[in-house]
Amino acid sequence: MQKYLFFALIILTLGCKKEQDEIKPQPDLQPEPVPLFLKPEKYLMPYMLYANWTMYSSEMPIVTLEYDARGNVIKRNGGLLPINPNSGYDGIYSPGVYEEVKYFQNEILITQADTFKNLNVYPNPKRIFLDQQNRIQKTIKETTIYNTSYDTVFYYYTGDKLTSTVYPKYPATLTKHFIYNHAGNLIQTNAIYFNKYLNDTMYTETETFTNYDNAPNPLKRLGIFDELFYRSLSQNNFRSYSFVRIDKYGYIMKSNNRNWQFKYDSSGNIILYE
């Protein structure tokens, strides 16, 4: 009898151990909520810093954003289509252009498409690689117009602040440094375009960000989009921007200035869609 009890005890013990081994951690079903002001639902395109300065639009150029349960943006609706340069514009607004955002472990993928399927919109995938602190570490952007090119940018930090980026593109490298004020707002970037084969600086670029308001920045979590990247780096919202490119002889190659007049709600929060 004792013999059978002994074997029964062994079987019971092994069964309990197997059951314990199969226990798996449960996913976080109630993630920490993201404050609503950090999940803007829409904004006007002219309020952002697009590489193309002029656009044509026969309607209000509104961009809308969609989020998942964790507060991560998963879709951006509204974008620019290429346009004949002879028109005097750099692009034309279309609500049918959209971008989908997918999240993987330490990586984010952004691809472009259109709802009409006939606008010849290329996917132009952008891969964003994150470090252990979920900061952007590297981006690889594929661009197709007449041919396909790949642009890679590396990001470097001091503490919690982005302090420099390096853009190695044959035959030269563009290195950019970021400067902040005591309030944590980006006030200037200084870039050098250095040709390592000629061992010479081809040009420098300076961008200046001024006239900050006192409103909290609702775009801090949206720096994965190129047009929102600069705005995402600051605590508040800049309302003036200037850009100048100077060649190695001291001549201005390109310059631009932009100013914005934002509206604010009764709580002092910035309104991005009026």
ZIMOQUI-V827911 format. One record per backbone hydrogen bond with DSSP energy under -0.5 kcal/mol. CO is the residue of the C=O (numbers start at 1). NH is the residue of the N-H. Records with the same first field share a line. If there is no record, write none. Layout:
CO->NH / NH
//
This chain:
1->5
2->6
3->7
4->8
5->9
6->10
7->11
8->12
9->13
10->14
11->15
12->16
13->17
14->18
15->19
16->20
17->21
18->22
20->23
27->29
35->38
36->39
41->65
43->63
44->47
45->48
48->50
51->53
54->90 / 91
56->93
60->62
61->45
63->43
64->77
66->74 / 75
68->71
72->68
74->101
75->66
76->99
77->64
79->94
81->92
84->87 / 89
85->88
91->56
92->81
94->79 / 97
96->115
97->78
98->113
99->76
100->111
102->109
104->106 / 107
106->130
107->104
108->128
109->102
110->126
111->100
113->98
120->122
123->112
125->142
126->110 / 128
127->129 / 140
128->108
129->137 / 138
131->134
135->131
137->155
138->129
139->153
140->127 / 142
141->143 / 151
143->149
147->145
149->143
150->152
151->141
153->139
154->166
156->163 / 164
158->161
161->158
163->178
164->156
165->176
166->154 / 168
167->169 / 174
169->172
171->196 / 197
172->169
173->175 / 194
174->167 / 176
175->192
176->165
177->190
179->187 / 188
181->184
185->181
187->209
188->179
189->207
190->177
191->205
192->175 / 194
193->195 / 202 / 203
194->173 / 196
195->199 / 200
200->195 / 202
202->248
203->193
204->246
205->191
206->244
207->189
208->242
210->239 / 240
216->218
217->220
218->40
219->222
222->225
225->228 / 229
226->229 / 230
227->49
228->232
229->233
230->233
231->234
235->217
236->238
237->213
239->260
240->210
241->258
242->208
243->256
244->206
245->253 / 254
246->204
247->250
251->247 / 253
254->245
256->243
258->241
260->262
263->271
265->268
269->265
270->272
271->263
272->44
//
